[in-house]
Amino acid sequence: MSTSIFSSRAQTYNAKVGAITLAFGAFMMLILSHTSVVLAPLRILTLALAAFAAWAFSDEMGIRKPLNRAGFVLFCIAAFTKVQIALGVDQHLVGRYLLLYAAFLLLAVLFWSVAFLHRQRELKVIGAVGVLATAAPIVAIVVGHIAVGIGTALGVSTLLSAAQGAVPTDTSFVIMVERIFGLWGYVAAWLLWRGHIVNSTNQAPSHA
């Protein structure tokens, strides 16, 4: 019985590979979020693996559908930005790169979560949780630009200050965003593995 619970029900090889790579990429991102050591090669490799997984995931969700395509594009921009950070940028620009990375990673998860809301019931639940988890940090970023002091508890204020050229002293907000993506990635990988996300060619057309 225990083996059947963890056996794959994915309908395509792409879904199986996407599930494995997404789970491993999410795991590595969570692990790396616990250390401040640069480890540039490992971080870049993790981003490359996550980008591959995101492509496979988007294919299964339906890459031609606007929400899924937007999520993939936003993730690619976030990944490219983090690669630039790992390779090294001017100190006064690090804050801007970190803000761009965190914002676009959140938006990618938000768009994919909204796409879940257009699917069957179990995906709607996951989508709703994903929307709630990403909406608050995104609002904190937007409001933080308007009202100074808003988002201090999340570390947004420090990141916004760093985006103005200050040296980043607190990256807790970025770490939180990476952990949100990591946890979301675990769930998405499980849904792929268990066949809850069906290739779009086998589904009726929708706007998701």
N, C-alpha and C positions, 0 to 999 in steps of 0.2 A: 504493500500500500504506500509506503514512504517513497519508493522509487517512482511510482506513478505521479505523485504530487510534484516532483521535480523534473519529470520527463517533459521534453519539448513537444508542443502541439502546434508549433509554427508551421504555416502552410508553404513557406518558401525557404530556400537555403539562405537567401539574403536576410530574411528575418532572424534566422538562427545566428548567423555571423554578426548581424547588427546587435542582437541581444548580448552576445558574449563580449563583443568589443565595447559596447556601451557600459556594461556592468564593470568591466575592468578599467575603463577610462574614468568612470565615476569613482571607483575605489581608489585609484591613484590620485585623483584630484582631492579627495577627502584626506588621504594620507599626507599629501604635500601641503595641505592647508594648515597642518599642525607644526610646520617647521618654517623658519625664516631664512634657512640656508638657501642660497641661490639655486644650485643644482640645475643650471640652465639646460643641459642636454636632456635630463630626465623630464623636466617640465615641458620642453618642446615636444618630446616624444609622446607625452601624455596628451598634449593638445592635438597632435596629429592623429592619434588613436581616437580621441573624442570626436574629431572632425569627420573621420571615416565612419564612425558609429552614427553620428548625426545625419550623415548622407544616407546611410542605410535606413535609419529610422524614418527620415523624411520620404524616402521612396515608398516605404510600407504605408505611411500615412497618406501619401499622394502628393508628390512633389509639384504637380501641376496646380494644386489648389493653393490659393493666395496665402492663407495663414501658415501652412506648412512651409511654403517657399520663403516667406518672410522670416520665419523662425530660423531656417537654415542660413539665410544670408546674414542675419544678425549675429548668429553664432560664429560664422566664419570671420566677420569683422572683429568680434570679441577675441577669437583665437589669434588672429593676426596681430592684434594690439598686444596681447600677452606675450607673443613671441618677441615683439620689439622690446618689451620690458625686460624679458629674460636675456636678450642679447645686449641690452644696455642702451639707455637714452640719457640725455642731459638731465642732471639732477632736478633742475627747475621745471622739467617737463614730465617727470615721473607721475606727479599727481594727476595731470590731465589724462595721461595714458591709463592710469588706474581707474579714474572716473569713467572713461569711455568703455573700458573693459567690463567694469561692474554693471554699468547701465545697459549695455548691449547684451550681456549674458542674461540679465534679468528679463529683458524684453524678449529674447529668444524663448526662454521658458514660458513667459506669459503667452506668447502667440501659440506655442504648441499646446499649452494648457487650454486656451480658448478653443483650439481645434478639437481637443478631446470632448468639449461640451457639445459638439455636433455628432458625437458617436453614441454607441449603446450605453446602457445605464452605468455599468461598472467604470467605463471611461469618463462618463460625466462626473462621477464622484471624484476621481483623481484629478480631473480638469479643474473642478471647483476648488479643491485644496491647493492646486498649483497656482491658480489665479490669486487666491487669498495670500499665499506665501510670498508672491512676487509683487503684489499691488502695494503693500505697505512700504517696502524699501524704495520702490519707484516714486511713490508719493513723497517720501522723505527727501529724495533727491530734488524733485521739482520744487517743493515747498521750501527746502533748505536754501535754494537760490534766492527766494523772496524774503523769507523771515530768518534772520540770523539767530542761531541758537536752536532752531528746530532740527530734530534728528540727532541731537548730541548723544543720546543714549545708544543710538545705532552706530555712532562713529561717522556719520555723514558730514557733520560740520568740519571735522578735521580734514576729511577728504576734499571737501569743497575749498577749504583754505589752501590745501596743497595744489589744487587745480589752478589757483591764482599765482603759483610760483613758489609757494612755501615748501620747505622740505617735509615730506610726509613722515609723521611721527606715529601715526596710528592707522593701521591697515585692517582694523577689526571689521569694518564694513565690507571690504573686499573679501575677507575670509568668510564672513557670513554668507555672502552671495555664492561663493564657490561651494560652500557646504549645502546650500539650497539646491544648487545644480547637481551636486553629487547625490543627494538623497532622491531628487527627482529622477536622476538618471537610473538609479537602482530600480525604482518603480517602473519606469518606462521599459527597461531591459526585461523585467519580469513579465510585463504585458506582452512584449514581443515574443518572448520565449514560450509563453503559454498560449499563444495564438489569439489573444484578445484584440490585437491590432492586425487587421486583415488587409492584404494588399488592395489598394484602391481599385484595381482593375476588376476585382471581384465584388465590388460594392456598387450600390446605386449612386448616381451623381449627387454631390452635396456641395455646400459652399465652404466646408471646413478646410 
